[in-house]
């Protein structure tokens, strides 16, 4: 069996609390890790490839919308969620099937080159099905079949269509049926989704508190978002009433299956702390938050109190690229006290746990094949990434 040994100034395994100085990773020809060696004395082993920088496991993009890749540079920044949705709906379908396909193809290549190995991807239809069927990059996709529906009377029909779509996507990868948000799913439809998820042990993803007016809509159908939806002939009478989106999630959705709460831009630590369970994950997409609302979640506060944090990129409609390293750079820029080792866990192992793939991905340890990337131009003095840091896929 042909073996490969790779080493760098530091190996961040994620399994260990501290990085391994001059650590060595030994792999078989399929990329499965055979051994991880601590090597503080920098002993030389035959045929070891040494790289300047730090080695890290492959990243997990816990929230993406591959199907929107054709909208890169097509929408305006800082319009708020309602402005973003308005522009999105106006231009989304002004592209051919081939244009959408080629944009998705490029996005997958770019994610692969950015060291990403797995993606929690939102699908509202079959737009991304063709590229996922033909993709040879090796990227793992968990497909979240996202459902919207404001009317109780339509709930069974909408759910039937979602189940059909979920079955199609399940032929190529794992998938589950999920609500778009607390404000876009009727009471009856939310119940149907929750029951399906419980029965099928489906992972749930839901957009949460992405805009300031979301809670007022849930509480008493007031505010900017409520007005925006009402003006577009959406029925708000069948939505679930609660004190907030988090309150609704706690009452209607949380069970024993995995739950990914995405964005949390305007969430409070006090409110979120009430959800702190092993199966609940917060997914932050900072670059998209800056693009849309020009604000960020209180990531530093959550970092001190909440263990299950993941990172996502959202879509190319709201982001310049689909790079987890770029998301990490933004976090470091705005929250410099957050430790790289902690943030790396968000970008790797936590995402793998959230998507039920941590047996293979998320950390550099024996028996796994997580892919390994090199972060160049690492700030060794402060043990963190810098604005100049780049990533290169090694395995």
C-alpha positions as CSV (number, residue, x, y, z in Angstrom):
1,X,0.0,0.0,0.0
2,X,1.4,3.4,-1.0
3,X,1.6,5.8,1.8
4,X,1.9,9.6,1.9
5,X,3.3,11.7,4.7
6,X,2.7,15.4,5.0
7,X,3.9,18.0,7.5
8,X,3.9,21.7,8.2
9,X,4.9,24.2,10.8
10,X,1.8,23.3,12.7
11,X,-1.0,20.7,12.3
12,X,-4.4,21.8,13.6
13,X,-6.1,18.4,14.1
14,X,-9.2,19.9,15.8
15,X,-9.2,16.7,17.8
16,X,-6.4,18.2,20.0
17,X,-6.9,21.4,21.8
18,X,-3.5,22.7,20.8
19,X,-1.8,22.3,17.3
20,X,1.0,19.8,16.8
21,X,4.2,21.6,16.0
22,X,5.9,20.1,13.0
23,X,3.3,17.3,13.2
24,X,3.1,14.6,10.5
25,X,0.0,13.1,8.9
26,X,0.4,9.7,7.3
27,X,-2.3,8.8,4.7
28,X,-3.0,5.9,2.4
29,X,-3.5,6.3,-1.3
30,X,-7.3,7.0,-0.8
31,X,-6.6,9.9,1.6
32,X,-7.6,8.0,4.7
33,X,-5.5,8.9,7.7
34,X,-3.3,6.1,9.0
35,X,-1.4,8.0,11.7
36,X,-1.0,11.5,13.2
37,X,2.4,12.0,14.7
38,X,3.3,14.7,17.2
39,X,6.8,15.8,16.2
40,X,8.0,18.7,18.4
41,X,11.7,17.9,17.7
42,X,11.2,18.1,14.0
43,X,12.4,14.6,13.3
44,X,12.8,13.8,9.6
45,X,10.9,10.8,8.3
46,X,11.6,9.5,4.8
47,X,9.5,10.9,2.0
48,X,7.7,13.5,4.1
49,X,6.3,16.5,2.3
50,X,6.9,19.7,4.3
51,X,4.8,22.8,3.8
52,X,5.2,26.3,5.2
53,X,2.0,27.2,7.0
54,X,-0.5,25.2,8.9
55,X,-2.5,22.1,7.9
56,X,-6.2,21.9,8.7
57,X,-9.0,19.5,7.9
58,X,-11.4,20.2,5.1
59,X,-14.0,22.9,5.8
60,X,-17.7,22.2,6.1
61,X,-20.0,24.9,4.6
62,X,-23.1,24.4,6.7
63,X,-25.3,26.8,4.8
64,X,-25.3,27.5,1.1
65,X,-27.7,28.1,-1.8
66,X,-25.8,26.6,-4.8
67,X,-28.9,27.2,-7.0
68,X,-28.4,31.0,-6.8
69,X,-24.9,31.0,-8.1
70,X,-25.9,32.7,-11.3
71,X,-26.8,35.8,-9.3
72,X,-23.2,36.7,-8.4
73,X,-22.8,40.5,-8.7
74,X,-26.4,40.9,-9.8
75,X,-27.9,42.4,-6.5
76,X,-27.4,45.5,-4.6
77,X,-25.7,45.6,-1.2
78,X,-27.2,46.9,2.1
79,X,-30.8,46.9,0.9
80,X,-32.0,45.0,4.0
81,X,-33.8,41.6,3.7
82,X,-36.9,43.0,2.1
83,X,-34.9,44.8,-0.6
84,X,-32.8,41.8,-1.1
85,X,-35.8,39.5,-1.6
86,X,-37.4,42.0,-3.9
87,X,-34.3,42.2,-6.2
88,X,-33.8,38.4,-6.0
89,X,-37.3,37.6,-7.1
90,X,-37.1,40.2,-9.9
91,X,-34.0,38.7,-11.6
92,X,-33.8,35.1,-10.4
93,X,-35.4,33.5,-13.4
94,X,-33.9,35.8,-16.1
95,X,-31.3,33.2,-17.0
96,X,-31.2,30.1,-19.1
97,X,-30.7,26.6,-17.8
98,X,-27.2,26.4,-19.2
99,X,-26.3,29.7,-17.5
100,X,-27.4,28.5,-14.2
101,X,-25.7,25.2,-14.7
102,X,-22.3,26.7,-15.6
103,X,-22.5,29.1,-12.6
104,X,-23.1,26.2,-10.3
105,X,-20.3,24.2,-11.8
106,X,-17.9,27.1,-11.3
107,X,-19.1,27.5,-7.7
108,X,-18.4,23.9,-6.9
109,X,-14.9,24.1,-8.4
110,X,-14.3,27.2,-6.3
111,X,-15.5,25.6,-3.1
112,X,-13.3,22.6,-3.8
113,X,-10.3,24.8,-4.3
114,X,-11.2,26.7,-1.1
115,X,-10.8,23.6,0.9
116,X,-14.5,22.8,1.4
117,X,-15.4,19.1,1.5
118,X,-19.1,19.2,2.6
119,X,-22.0,21.5,2.1
120,X,-25.4,21.9,3.7
121,X,-27.2,23.2,0.6
122,X,-30.7,24.7,0.3
123,X,-32.8,23.6,-2.7
124,X,-36.1,25.1,-3.5
125,X,-36.5,23.1,-6.7
126,X,-34.5,21.0,-9.1
127,X,-32.1,23.7,-10.4
128,X,-29.1,22.2,-8.7
129,X,-30.0,18.6,-9.3
130,X,-28.2,18.2,-12.7
131,X,-24.8,19.5,-11.5
132,X,-25.0,17.4,-8.3
133,X,-25.7,14.3,-10.3
134,X,-22.7,14.9,-12.6
135,X,-20.3,16.4,-10.1
136,X,-17.0,14.6,-9.8
137,X,-15.3,16.9,-7.3
138,X,-16.1,14.6,-4.4
139,X,-17.9,17.3,-2.4
140,X,-20.5,15.9,0.0
141,X,-23.9,17.6,-0.2
142,X,-26.7,17.4,2.3
143,X,-29.7,18.8,0.5
144,X,-32.2,20.8,2.5
145,X,-35.4,20.8,0.6
146,X,-36.7,24.2,1.6
147,X,-40.5,24.7,1.9
148,X,-42.5,27.9,1.9
149,X,-46.3,28.2,2.1
150,X,-48.4,30.8,3.8
151,X,-51.8,29.1,3.6
152,X,-53.1,26.2,5.7
153,X,-55.3,25.2,2.8
154,X,-52.3,24.6,0.6
155,X,-50.2,22.8,3.2
156,X,-50.8,19.2,2.2
157,X,-50.2,19.9,-1.5
158,X,-47.0,21.8,-0.7
159,X,-45.8,19.0,1.5
160,X,-46.5,16.4,-1.1
161,X,-44.4,18.2,-3.6
162,X,-41.6,18.6,-1.1
163,X,-41.6,14.9,-0.4
164,X,-41.4,14.1,-4.1
165,X,-38.4,16.5,-4.4
166,X,-36.7,15.1,-1.3
167,X,-37.0,11.5,-2.8
168,X,-35.4,12.7,-6.0
169,X,-32.5,14.3,-4.2
170,X,-32.1,11.3,-1.9
171,X,-31.1,9.3,-5.0
172,X,-27.8,11.2,-5.1
173,X,-27.1,12.3,-1.5
174,X,-28.7,12.7,1.9
175,X,-31.6,15.2,2.1
176,X,-34.3,16.4,4.4
177,X,-37.4,18.7,4.2
178,X,-37.1,22.0,6.1
179,X,-39.0,25.2,6.6
180,X,-37.6,28.4,5.1
181,X,-38.3,30.5,8.1
182,X,-40.8,31.0,10.9
183,X,-42.6,33.8,9.0
184,X,-43.0,32.0,5.7
185,X,-44.6,28.7,6.7
186,X,-48.2,28.3,7.8
187,X,-49.2,26.5,11.1
188,X,-50.4,23.4,9.3
189,X,-47.3,23.2,7.0
190,X,-45.0,23.7,10.0
191,X,-46.7,20.7,11.7
192,X,-46.3,18.5,8.6
193,X,-42.6,19.4,8.3
194,X,-42.0,18.7,12.0
195,X,-43.8,15.4,11.9
196,X,-42.0,14.3,8.8
197,X,-38.6,15.2,10.3
198,X,-39.4,13.4,13.5
199,X,-40.5,10.3,11.6
200,X,-37.5,10.3,9.2
201,X,-34.9,11.7,11.6
202,X,-34.3,14.5,9.2
203,X,-31.9,17.3,9.8
204,X,-33.7,20.7,10.0
205,X,-32.3,24.0,8.8
206,X,-34.2,27.3,9.3
207,X,-33.4,30.9,8.7
208,X,-33.6,32.7,12.0
209,X,-33.9,36.4,13.0
210,X,-32.2,37.6,9.8
211,X,-33.9,40.9,10.0
212,X,-34.9,43.1,12.9
213,X,-38.6,43.1,12.0
214,X,-38.9,39.3,11.9
215,X,-40.0,39.1,15.6
216,X,-42.7,41.8,15.3
217,X,-44.2,39.8,12.4
218,X,-44.3,36.7,14.5
219,X,-45.6,38.5,17.5
220,X,-48.4,40.6,16.1
221,X,-48.0,40.8,12.3
222,X,-46.5,44.3,12.3
223,X,-43.3,45.8,11.1
224,X,-41.5,46.2,7.8
225,X,-41.4,42.5,6.9
226,X,-45.1,42.0,7.6
227,X,-45.9,45.0,5.4
228,X,-43.6,43.7,2.7
229,X,-45.2,40.3,2.6
230,X,-48.8,41.6,2.8
231,X,-48.2,44.0,-0.1
232,X,-47.3,40.9,-2.2
233,X,-50.5,39.2,-1.5
234,X,-49.1,36.7,1.1
235,X,-51.6,35.6,3.7
236,X,-50.2,36.1,7.2
237,X,-53.3,34.9,9.1
238,X,-52.2,31.2,9.1
239,X,-48.8,31.9,10.5
240,X,-48.0,30.7,14.0
241,X,-48.2,33.4,16.6
242,X,-45.4,33.5,19.2
243,X,-43.3,36.0,21.2
244,X,-40.4,35.7,18.8
245,X,-38.9,33.4,16.1
246,X,-36.9,31.6,18.8
247,X,-40.0,31.1,20.9
248,X,-41.8,29.6,18.0
249,X,-38.8,27.3,17.1
250,X,-38.7,26.1,20.7
251,X,-42.4,25.3,20.8
252,X,-42.9,23.9,17.3
253,X,-39.6,22.5,15.9
254,X,-37.1,21.4,18.5
255,X,-37.1,17.7,19.0
256,X,-34.3,15.1,19.0
257,X,-33.1,15.6,15.5
258,X,-30.4,18.0,14.5
259,X,-31.5,21.7,14.1
260,X,-29.4,24.3,12.3
261,X,-30.5,27.9,13.0
262,X,-29.0,30.0,10.3
263,X,-27.9,33.7,10.4
264,X,-29.2,34.8,13.9
265,X,-28.2,38.3,12.9
266,X,-30.5,39.9,15.4
267,X,-30.6,37.2,18.0
268,X,-29.9,37.8,21.7
269,X,-27.7,35.6,23.8
270,X,-30.4,35.3,26.5
271,X,-32.9,34.1,24.0
272,X,-30.6,31.6,22.2
273,X,-29.3,30.2,25.5
274,X,-32.7,28.8,26.2
275,X,-32.1,26.5,23.2
276,X,-28.7,25.3,24.2
277,X,-29.0,21.6,23.6
278,X,-26.7,19.1,22.0
279,X,-28.8,18.9,18.8
280,X,-29.1,22.7,18.2
281,X,-26.5,24.4,16.1
282,X,-26.0,28.1,15.3
283,X,-24.8,28.8,11.7
284,X,-23.2,32.1,11.1
285,X,-22.7,33.6,7.5
286,X,-21.1,36.9,8.3
287,X,-20.2,38.1,4.8
288,X,-23.9,37.6,3.7
289,X,-25.1,39.5,6.8
290,X,-22.9,42.4,5.9
291,X,-24.0,42.3,2.3
292,X,-27.7,42.3,3.1
293,X,-28.3,44.1,6.5
294,X,-24.8,45.6,6.9
295,X,-24.6,44.2,10.4
296,X,-23.3,41.1,12.2
297,X,-24.6,38.8,14.9
298,X,-23.0,39.1,18.3
299,X,-20.6,36.3,17.4
300,X,-18.2,37.1,20.3
301,X,-20.9,36.8,22.9
302,X,-22.2,33.5,21.4
303,X,-18.6,32.2,21.2
304,X,-18.2,32.4,25.0
305,X,-21.5,30.7,25.8
306,X,-22.6,28.4,22.9
307,X,-20.6,25.3,21.9
308,X,-22.4,24.3,18.7
309,X,-21.4,27.0,16.2
310,X,-20.9,26.4,12.5
311,X,-20.1,28.6,9.5
312,X,-21.7,29.0,6.2
313,X,-21.4,31.2,3.1
314,X,-25.0,31.7,2.1
315,X,-25.3,32.3,-1.7
316,X,-23.3,34.1,-4.4
317,X,-26.4,36.4,-4.6
318,X,-25.3,37.7,-1.2
319,X,-21.6,37.0,-1.1
320,X,-18.5,37.6,-3.3
321,X,-17.3,34.0,-3.0
322,X,-18.2,30.7,-1.3
323,X,-15.1,30.5,0.9
324,X,-15.2,29.5,4.6
325,X,-11.7,31.1,5.0
326,X,-13.2,34.4,3.9
327,X,-15.9,34.1,6.5
328,X,-13.2,33.4,9.1
329,X,-11.3,36.5,8.1
330,X,-14.4,38.6,8.5
331,X,-14.9,37.2,12.0
332,X,-11.3,37.9,13.0
333,X,-11.6,41.4,11.6
334,X,-14.6,42.3,13.7
335,X,-14.0,40.0,16.7
336,X,-10.2,39.8,17.0
337,X,-10.4,38.1,20.4
338,X,-11.9,35.0,19.1
339,X,-9.2,32.3,19.0
340,X,-8.4,30.6,15.6
341,X,-8.5,27.1,17.1
342,X,-12.0,27.7,18.4
343,X,-13.2,29.2,15.1
344,X,-11.6,26.3,13.1
345,X,-13.8,23.9,15.1
346,X,-16.8,25.9,13.9
347,X,-15.6,25.5,10.3
348,X,-14.9,21.8,10.4
349,X,-15.9,19.4,13.2
350,X,-19.1,21.2,14.3
351,X,-20.3,21.4,10.7
352,X,-19.6,17.7,10.3
353,X,-21.5,16.9,13.4
354,X,-24.4,19.0,12.3
355,X,-24.6,17.1,9.0
356,X,-24.1,13.7,10.6
357,X,-20.8,13.1,8.7
358,X,-18.2,13.4,11.5
359,X,-17.2,9.7,11.1
360,X,-15.4,10.8,7.9
361,X,-15.0,14.6,8.1
362,X,-14.2,17.4,10.5
363,X,-10.9,16.5,12.1
364,X,-7.5,15.1,11.4
365,X,-7.4,11.7,13.1
366,X,-6.9,8.1,12.4
367,X,-9.5,6.4,10.2
368,X,-11.0,9.6,8.8
369,X,-10.6,11.0,5.3
370,X,-11.4,14.7,5.8
371,X,-9.2,16.1,3.1
372,X,-6.4,18.4,4.3
373,X,-5.6,21.9,3.3
374,X,-2.7,24.3,3.9
375,X,-3.3,27.8,5.2
376,X,-0.4,29.9,3.9
377,X,0.7,33.3,5.3
378,X,-0.4,32.3,8.8
379,X,0.2,34.7,11.7
380,X,2.4,32.4,13.8
381,X,3.1,35.1,16.4
382,X,-0.6,35.4,17.3
383,X,-1.5,31.9,16.1
384,X,-4.3,33.1,13.8
385,X,-5.1,33.8,10.2
386,X,-4.4,37.2,8.7
387,X,-5.9,39.2,5.8
388,X,-3.2,37.8,3.6
389,X,-3.9,34.2,4.5
390,X,-4.6,31.8,1.5
391,X,-5.7,28.2,1.4
392,X,-4.4,25.5,-0.8
393,X,-5.8,22.0,-0.9
394,X,-3.2,19.4,-0.2
395,X,-5.2,16.1,0.0
